[in-house]
Amino acid sequence: MEKVSNMQTKLFKFPSIGDQIHATMVDWSIKENERLGEDSVEYIKSPINYTGNKFRILNQIDKYFPRDVDVFVDLFCGGATVGFNVNAKKIILVDNNIFVIALLKHLASSDYLTLKRRLELLIAEYNLSYSAKHGYGYYREQGYVSGNNGLKEFNHDGFYNLRATFNRQKDKLTGHSLDMLYMLMVYGFNNDIRFNRNDEFNLPVGKTDLNKNNLQKLEQYIVRAKKIDYEFVCGDFRDKKIKKVLLKADFVYADPPYMITNAVYNESNKWGNQTERELLSLLQELDNHKVRFALSNVISKEGIINEPLEAWVKLGNIKCESINYHYRSSSYNKKNRWANEKEVLITNGHKRTFENPEQAIYWKQKEGFAPSI
Ligand SMILES: C[S@@+](CC[C@H](N)C(=O)[O-])C[C@H]1O[C@@H](n2cnc3c(N)ncnc32)[C@H](O)[C@@H]1O
């Protein structure tokens, strides 16, 4: 069996069983070195290069997660970076992107070596580069790498043929289709996944290919999947079936599209004021049912304020932690990317009541959803 070389992940320790801190409330002052204990989880990277993934800030956010969790829900799971790196008896991962959920599920249930062989068959069939096997230098020496274009030229024809074949599939969710989708992501622009309204993959060829890094991420992900009890669920956070799942959870981590930033999954500004309010309302309902949660978000950027969120935070009944947002990977859209962006983690781990109930009534009238009193 091929070895995964040198896991570059950070070893993060969870507290020992019997830790009482979370019996009633989150201890906000907890330090990382106080969390050392028996159980430990090594952070792994998602096999899907997901814009906005939380890998670089995992250690900043999961110190606010309780540790006595039976059912953990990763709501808006994206590439599953958070869900696959937490310590819980059962992890439910929810997203409304059917392709992302199907792909993650498919990869998680694959056998690594068999999957690798299938990907190699696609490489051969579409005449794609394979730097995990031949090394990047091989393509450079052959004159296939020019300027800043990486392997773009080499893979141009093969990529577009593969894309056309994938887009012709009647069922894009079969195992074979999902293998092709994985390859389109790996060989495609910015390693993103994007579909047009006709469910056609529509990103152009990119500069990269199936390299050692991708294989390592795949193997680590599959190994992790075998060790944890997980379930992927495709749905909108407003669906009844999702709400049921959330109400039964011990802890919900929510990482929605950020209203005041841009990403592939929020290209046509589908996520606006109204959706934001619906989500906050849902989180408030969870709180009313004593379900603990943490919400990632950006509260302000370049003078633009996420008003519903700011108003909620100002009520003072939830806790708002600053997150160091300089975690984002470099990308084609680097310019101004980090400009004055204030990323936060909002939690309800503490139990509280409104000091001033009038505030809540005002809130309900003004903002359209009611916090608990
Ligand atoms: C910020 S990303 C999540 C990133 C993820 N936490 C990670 O680490 O990879 C937001 C996700 O929300 C999903 N999403 C957008 N609108 C949704 C909705 N109405 N219901 C459920 N999921 C939604 C998108 O498909 C996207 O994957």
The ligand as an SDF file (V2000), in Angstrom:
LIG
                    3D

 27 29  0  0  0  0  0  0  0  0999 V2000
  -18.6300   28.9910    3.4710 C   0  0  0  0  0  0  0  0  0  0  0  0
  -19.1110   27.5440    2.5680 S   0  0  0  0  0  0  0  0  0  0  0  0
  -18.7720   26.2940    3.7380 C   0  0  0  0  0  0  0  0  0  0  0  0
  -17.3190   25.9370    3.8310 C   0  0  0  0  0  0  0  0  0  0  0  0
  -17.0420   24.7560    4.7390 C   0  0  0  0  0  0  0  0  0  0  0  0
  -17.2800   25.0490    6.1190 N   0  0  0  0  0  0  0  0  0  0  0  0
  -15.6170   24.2440    4.5650 C   0  0  0  0  0  0  0  0  0  0  0  0
  -14.8170   24.3300    5.5210 O   0  0  0  0  0  0  0  0  0  0  0  0
  -15.3000   23.7570    3.4690 O   0  0  0  0  0  0  0  0  0  0  0  0
  -20.8440   27.6730    2.5340 C   0  0  0  0  0  0  0  0  0  0  0  0
  -21.6160   26.4600    2.0170 C   0  0  0  0  0  0  0  0  0  0  0  0
  -23.0090   26.7200    2.1600 O   0  0  0  0  0  0  0  0  0  0  0  0
  -23.7120   26.0150    1.1510 C   0  0  0  0  0  0  0  0  0  0  0  0
  -25.0660   26.6310    1.0370 N   0  0  0  0  0  0  0  0  0  0  0  0
  -25.4030   27.7960    0.4220 C   0  0  0  0  0  0  0  0  0  0  0  0
  -26.7170   28.0520    0.5930 N   0  0  0  0  0  0  0  0  0  0  0  0
  -27.2340   27.0270    1.3240 C   0  0  0  0  0  0  0  0  0  0  0  0
  -28.5330   26.7250    1.8290 C   0  0  0  0  0  0  0  0  0  0  0  0
  -29.5700   27.5420    1.5810 N   0  0  0  0  0  0  0  0  0  0  0  0
  -28.7180   25.6030    2.5600 N   0  0  0  0  0  0  0  0  0  0  0  0
  -27.6690   24.7540    2.7810 C   0  0  0  0  0  0  0  0  0  0  0  0
  -26.3970   24.9860    2.3290 N   0  0  0  0  0  0  0  0  0  0  0  0
  -26.1710   26.1130    1.6100 C   0  0  0  0  0  0  0  0  0  0  0  0
  -22.8380   26.1800   -0.0770 C   0  0  0  0  0  0  0  0  0  0  0  0
  -23.0740   25.1340   -1.0170 O   0  0  0  0  0  0  0  0  0  0  0  0
  -21.4280   26.1310    0.5480 C   0  0  0  0  0  0  0  0  0  0  0  0
  -20.9060   24.8250    0.4380 O   0  0  0  0  0  0  0  0  0  0  0  0
  1  2  1  0
  2  3  1  0
  2 10  1  0
  3  4  1  0
  4  5  1  0
  5  6  1  0
  5  7  1  0
  7  8  2  0
  7  9  1  0
 10 11  1  0
 11 12  1  0
 11 26  1  0
 12 13  1  0
 13 14  1  0
 13 24  1  0
 14 15  1  0
 14 23  1  0
 15 16  2  0
 16 17  1  0
 17 18  1  0
 17 23  2  0
 18 19  1  0
 18 20  2  0
 20 21  1  0
 21 22  2  0
 22 23  1  0
 24 25  1  0
 24 26  1  0
 26 27  1  0
M  CHG  2   2   1   9  -1
M  END
$$$$
